[in-house]
Amino acid sequence: MEAKVKGHTYRTAVRWTGEKRGVSTASGKPSIDVATPPEFQGHEGIWSPEDLFVTSVNVCVMMTFVAFAERAGLSLTRYESEAEGRLEFVDGGFQFTRVTVRPHVLVKPGTNVRQAHELMAKAEKYCLVSRSVKSQIAVEANISEGDGAP
């Protein structure tokens, strides 16, 4: 009998490429160019941590809903969603005070729409990203001198 997994570890890396830009990588996945957003004297057209944060919530709600719908046998024909995060200066620093996710879901004719609403409420409650926002963040820096050569 197989033991049930009680946790998973996800690893990413980021490398500064100059100015307020970098590259984020994860094994076996495409790289993502990242930068400080223009609102903080950064760069246009490049994913920022703020974009990725809001996207993470949006994707998580979608995937959680899809998983619940699949388990319940709910027939989806389309799922599209916009999300908006509100960044505000609170207690001496910026923080996201709200992320609003606006899914547009189509189910096959004859599908129980009320059940779809119930599953969406369950997805909102159990989306692991939004549940994790309260998690502790630890920064374990290793800083030394050098000229940057490998």
TAZI-V983347 format. One record per pair of residues at least 12 apart in sequence whose ideal C-beta (glycine too) atoms are under 6 Angstrom apart, sorted by the first residue. I is the first residue (numbers start at 0). GAP is how many residues later the second one is. D is the distance in Angstrom with one decimal. If there is no record, write none. Layout:
# TAZI-V983347
I	GAP	D
I	GAP	D
This chain:
# TAZI-V983347
11	12	6.0
11	14	4.7
12	12	5.0
19	15	5.6
19	16	3.8
19	22	4.7
20	14	4.4
21	12	5.1
31	15	5.7
32	13	5.1
33	13	5.3
36	13	5.7
53	29	5.1
53	31	3.9
53	45	5.8
55	73	4.8
56	42	4.8
56	72	5.2
56	73	5.5
57	23	5.6
57	25	3.7
57	43	5.5
59	67	4.4
59	69	3.9
60	40	4.9
60	62	5.5
60	66	4.8
61	17	5.9
61	19	5.8
63	59	4.1
63	62	5.8
63	63	4.8
64	55	5.7
64	58	3.8
67	51	4.5
67	54	5.6
67	55	5.8
68	50	5.6
73	42	6.0
74	32	5.9
74	33	3.9
74	36	5.2
75	31	5.9
76	29	4.5
76	31	5.6
77	28	4.2
78	26	5.2
79	24	4.9
80	20	5.9
80	22	4.2
81	20	4.9
82	18	4.6
83	16	5.0
84	14	4.5
85	12	4.5
